[in-house]
Amino acid sequence: MNHISASQLWEELKSSSLVKYGAVTAATAVSLVLLRKWIAGGVCYSKVRLDGRTVVITGANTGIGKETAQDMAKRGARVVMACRDLTRAEKAAEEIRNSTGNRDVVVKRLDLTSLISVRQFVEEYTATEKRLDILINNAGVMMCPHSLTKDGFETQFGVNHLGHFLLTVLLLDTLKNSAPSRVVNVSSIAHKRGKIHFDDLNFTETPYDSLVSYKQSKLANILFTRELARQTKDSGVTAYALHPGVIRTELGRHVETRHPWLSTLFYVPALYLMKTPKQGAQTSIYCAVTEGLEKHSGCYFSDCQLKEAEPMGKDDLAALRLWDVSAQLVGYKK
């Protein structure tokens, strides 16, 4: 009969514990890698070149807008960065020129809180640019405190929807003359619980809730895309809306201010729980360049895949009503 000494038993137990610890550590590491890959989402693999084409991107000086601009520049496009802060935009533009070797990256001022600024941008653009192949409506604000634009609209609805609405419809002739062309609207999964408060768009009669307002503006992006696709059918202009994912960008600054306890969620596990700006830009890029998407004009995408929008986002009557109301608010007539 074999006898195991206490020291031998202890060594065996230690060895067994190390094996178990190693297995748990390896499994954890693999799980984190898989989680990170899942969070990163889809990737645009298109190799399409954009030489000779012009792309306009709003809010292109930071976050996913800047990453999108960089990708478009790498593909050889003339990139027009439409931004409010010209100093920051020019700095970002120079970084893009240096990293891509494409010197055809320009900055033009656009303040989406001002309809006058939108009209001035379009006037200058149509006077100096020959074409517009891709318009990416990327700029936006998220859950900001209650405030009004220079024209008296609630800021999230005014910037995220009305400013981009006016910009797009004023550029439609240029888009049509450059066909085939595309309009890409950066929306959000938040549209899924949104509602267009047609009787109180500015929240003057109901208590203001920044999240409710944000959801309204993102649903407006979806409905605008749908109606735009209907109105431009057979014109060579197509339109797409998308959810970029949960991304660590400046867009969340108002959320952190309103809920300081969320700062830990934003900073500590950001590497694992949020997309990088480059990853977040992938669906915008996908909708802008992927061949064969024309049959999906008016649709909604996420992680470089066609997705189902919320039923409210597919309401054609609501989309038409929003178009008519928006045109009236911004003073647009065909």
C-alpha positions in Angstrom: 0.0 0.0 0.0 1.4 3.4 -1.1 1.6 6.2 1.5 1.6 9.8 0.4 3.4 12.2 2.7 1.8 15.5 3.8 4.4 17.4 1.7 3.6 15.4 -1.5 -0.1 15.9 -0.9 0.4 19.6 -0.6 2.5 19.7 -3.8 -0.3 17.9 -5.7 -2.9 20.2 -4.4 -0.9 23.2 -5.4 -0.3 21.8 -8.8 -4.1 21.1 -9.2 -4.9 24.6 -8.1 -2.5 26.1 -10.6 -4.0 24.1 -13.4 -7.5 25.2 -12.4 -6.3 28.8 -12.0 -4.6 28.7 -15.4 -7.7 27.3 -17.1 -9.9 29.9 -15.5 -7.5 32.7 -16.6 -7.3 31.3 -20.1 -11.1 31.0 -20.4 -11.5 34.6 -19.0 -9.0 35.9 -21.5 -10.7 34.2 -24.4 -14.1 35.4 -23.3 -12.9 39.0 -23.1 -11.4 38.7 -26.6 -14.7 37.4 -28.0 -16.7 40.0 -26.1 -14.5 42.8 -27.5 -14.9 41.4 -31.0 -18.6 41.2 -30.6 -18.8 44.8 -29.3 -16.6 46.0 -32.2 -19.4 44.9 -34.6 -19.3 44.8 -38.4 -16.5 46.0 -40.6 -16.8 47.5 -44.1 -14.6 45.4 -46.4 -15.4 47.4 -49.6 -12.3 48.4 -51.6 -14.3 50.9 -53.7 -12.2 53.9 -54.8 -13.7 57.4 -54.8 -11.3 59.2 -57.1 -13.0 62.2 -58.7 -15.9 62.1 -56.3 -16.8 64.6 -53.6 -18.0 63.7 -50.1 -19.5 66.1 -47.6 -19.4 65.1 -43.9 -21.0 67.1 -41.1 -19.3 67.1 -37.7 -16.1 65.7 -39.3 -13.6 67.1 -37.0 -13.9 64.5 -34.2 -15.2 61.0 -33.3 -16.8 58.9 -36.0 -17.1 61.8 -38.3 -13.3 62.3 -38.4 -12.8 58.5 -38.9 -15.3 58.5 -41.7 -13.5 61.5 -43.3 -10.2 59.7 -43.1 -11.6 56.6 -44.8 -13.1 58.7 -47.6 -9.8 60.5 -48.1 -7.9 57.2 -48.2 -10.2 56.2 -51.1 -9.2 59.3 -53.0 -12.3 61.4 -52.6 -12.4 65.2 -52.3 -13.6 65.5 -48.7 -15.5 68.6 -47.5 -15.5 68.7 -43.7 -18.6 70.8 -42.7 -18.0 71.9 -39.1 -18.9 74.7 -36.7 -15.4 75.0 -35.1 -13.1 76.0 -37.9 -9.9 75.8 -35.7 -10.5 72.3 -34.6 -11.7 71.3 -38.1 -8.6 72.6 -39.8 -6.4 70.8 -37.3 -8.3 67.5 -38.0 -8.1 68.1 -41.7 -4.4 68.6 -41.7 -4.0 65.3 -39.7 -6.1 63.6 -42.3 -4.1 65.1 -45.2 -0.8 64.0 -43.6 -2.0 60.4 -42.7 -3.6 59.7 -46.1 -1.5 61.7 -48.5 -4.7 63.2 -49.9 -4.4 67.0 -49.9 -7.9 67.4 -51.3 -9.5 67.7 -47.9 -11.1 71.1 -47.2 -13.0 72.7 -44.4 -16.2 74.8 -44.7 -18.1 76.3 -41.9 -21.5 74.9 -41.0 -23.4 75.6 -37.8 -26.5 73.4 -37.7 -28.0 75.5 -34.9 -28.5 78.2 -37.5 -30.7 77.9 -40.6 -28.9 81.0 -42.0 -25.6 79.1 -41.6 -27.0 76.1 -43.4 -28.2 78.3 -46.3 -24.8 80.1 -46.4 -23.0 76.8 -46.6 -25.1 75.6 -49.4 -24.8 78.9 -51.3 -21.0 78.8 -51.0 -20.9 75.0 -51.8 -22.9 75.2 -55.0 -20.9 78.3 -56.1 -17.5 76.6 -55.7 -18.1 72.8 -56.0 -19.0 71.0 -59.1 -20.5 67.9 -57.7 -21.7 66.0 -54.5 -21.6 62.2 -54.6 -22.0 61.4 -51.0 -23.6 63.5 -48.2 -23.0 62.1 -44.7 -25.2 63.7 -42.1 -23.1 62.8 -39.1 -23.1 65.7 -36.7 -25.3 65.6 -33.6 -25.9 66.4 -30.0 -27.0 63.9 -27.4 -29.1 64.4 -24.2 -28.1 68.1 -23.8 -29.8 70.4 -21.3 -32.8 72.2 -22.6 -31.9 74.9 -25.0 -33.0 76.4 -28.2 -31.3 76.9 -31.6 -30.8 80.3 -33.0 -34.1 79.9 -34.8 -36.0 78.9 -31.6 -36.1 75.1 -32.1 -35.4 72.6 -29.3 -31.7 71.9 -29.8 -31.6 68.2 -30.3 -34.5 68.2 -32.8 -33.1 71.4 -34.4 -29.5 70.1 -34.9 -30.0 66.3 -35.3 -33.0 66.7 -37.7 -34.0 70.1 -38.9 -30.5 71.4 -39.7 -29.7 68.2 -41.7 -33.1 68.2 -43.3 -32.6 71.7 -44.7 -29.0 71.0 -45.7 -30.1 67.9 -47.6 -33.0 69.3 -49.5 -31.1 72.3 -50.5 -28.4 70.1 -51.9 -30.7 67.7 -53.7 -30.3 69.2 -57.1 -26.5 68.9 -56.8 -26.9 65.3 -55.6 -29.2 64.5 -58.6 -26.8 66.1 -61.0 -24.0 63.9 -59.6 -26.0 60.7 -59.6 -25.6 58.0 -58.7 -25.2 59.6 -55.3 -26.0 58.8 -51.7 -27.3 60.4 -48.5 -26.2 58.7 -45.2 -28.0 59.7 -42.0 -26.4 58.8 -38.7 -29.3 57.8 -36.5 -29.3 55.6 -33.4 -30.9 52.5 -31.9 -32.6 55.0 -29.6 -35.2 55.6 -32.3 -36.8 52.3 -31.3 -38.5 53.9 -28.3 -38.9 57.3 -29.9 -42.0 59.3 -30.7 -42.5 62.3 -32.9 -44.4 64.8 -30.7 -46.1 66.6 -33.6 -48.2 68.7 -31.3 -45.2 69.8 -29.1 -41.9 69.4 -31.0 -40.2 72.0 -28.8 -41.5 70.5 -25.5 -43.0 73.8 -24.5 -46.2 72.3 -23.1 -44.7 69.1 -21.6 -41.7 68.7 -19.2 -38.5 68.5 -21.1 -36.7 65.2 -20.9 -33.3 65.1 -22.7 -33.6 61.4 -23.4 -37.1 61.7 -24.8 -36.0 64.5 -27.0 -33.0 62.6 -28.2 -35.1 59.6 -29.1 -37.5 61.9 -31.0 -34.6 63.4 -33.1 -33.2 59.9 -33.9 -36.6 58.6 -35.0 -36.9 61.8 -37.2 -33.6 60.7 -38.9 -35.2 57.3 -39.7 -38.4 58.8 -41.0 -36.6 61.5 -43.0 -34.5 58.8 -44.7 -37.6 56.8 -45.6 -39.4 59.8 -47.1 -36.3 61.1 -48.8 -35.9 57.7 -50.5 -39.5 57.8 -51.7 -39.2 61.3 -53.1 -35.9 60.6 -54.9 -36.9 57.3 -56.3 -35.6 56.8 -59.9 -33.5 60.0 -59.6 -30.2 58.2 -58.9 -30.1 59.5 -55.3 -30.4 56.9 -52.6 -30.7 57.3 -48.8 -29.7 55.2 -45.8 -30.0 55.5 -42.0 -27.9 53.8 -39.5 -27.0 53.0 -35.9 -23.2 53.4 -35.4 -23.1 51.5 -32.0 -22.3 52.6 -28.5 -19.1 54.6 -28.9 -16.8 56.5 -26.6 -16.8 60.0 -28.2 -17.5 63.6 -27.2 -21.2 63.0 -27.9 -21.7 61.5 -24.4 -20.4 64.6 -22.6 -23.8 65.8 -21.6 -24.7 62.3 -20.3 -21.7 62.4 -18.0 -22.5 65.9 -16.8 -26.1 65.0 -16.0 -25.2 61.7 -14.4 -21.7 61.9 -12.9 -22.0 58.4 -11.5 -21.9 57.2 -15.2 -18.4 58.5 -15.6 -17.1 55.2 -14.2 -19.0 53.3 -16.9 -17.6 55.6 -19.6 -14.0 55.6 -18.5 -13.1 52.4 -16.7 -14.5 49.6 -18.9 -14.6 51.7 -22.1 -12.0 49.5 -23.9 -14.4 46.5 -23.5 -17.9 47.9 -23.5 -17.8 50.5 -26.2 -16.7 50.8 -29.8 -13.7 52.9 -30.8 -14.5 55.8 -33.1 -13.0 53.8 -36.0 -15.2 50.8 -35.3 -18.2 53.1 -34.9 -17.6 54.7 -38.3 -17.8 51.3 -40.1 -21.5 51.4 -40.8 -21.4 55.0 -42.1 -18.6 53.9 -44.4 -20.5 50.8 -45.4 -23.6 52.8 -46.4 -21.5 55.3 -48.2 -19.5 53.0 -50.5 -20.8 49.5 -50.6 -22.0 48.5 -54.0 -25.5 47.1 -54.6 -27.2 48.9 -51.7 -29.5 50.9 -54.1 -32.3 48.4 -53.6 -32.3 49.2 -49.9 -32.7 52.9 -50.2 -34.7 54.2 -47.3 -33.6 51.4 -45.0 -31.9 51.1 -41.7 -28.5 49.5 -41.0 -26.4 48.5 -38.0 -23.0 46.7 -37.8 -22.7 46.8 -41.6 -26.0 44.9 -42.0 -29.5 45.6 -43.0 -31.7 45.8 -39.9 -35.4 46.2 -39.1 -36.3 49.7 -37.9 -39.0 50.1 -35.2 -42.5 49.9 -36.7 -42.9 53.7 -36.0 -39.8 54.2 -38.2 -41.6 52.5 -41.1 -44.7 54.6 -40.8 -45.0 56.2 -44.3 -47.8 58.6 -43.2 -45.7 59.8 -40.2 -42.7 60.2 -42.6 -44.6 62.3 -45.0 -46.1 64.4 -42.2 -42.7 65.0 -40.7 -41.4 66.1 -44.1 -44.2 68.6 -44.5 -43.8 69.9 -41.0 -40.1 70.2 -41.3 -40.3 72.0 -44.6 -42.7 74.5 -43.1 -40.5 75.0 -40.0 -37.3 75.7 -42.0 -39.1 77.7 -44.7 -38.3 75.3 -47.6 -40.3 75.3 -50.8 -39.6 73.3 -53.9 
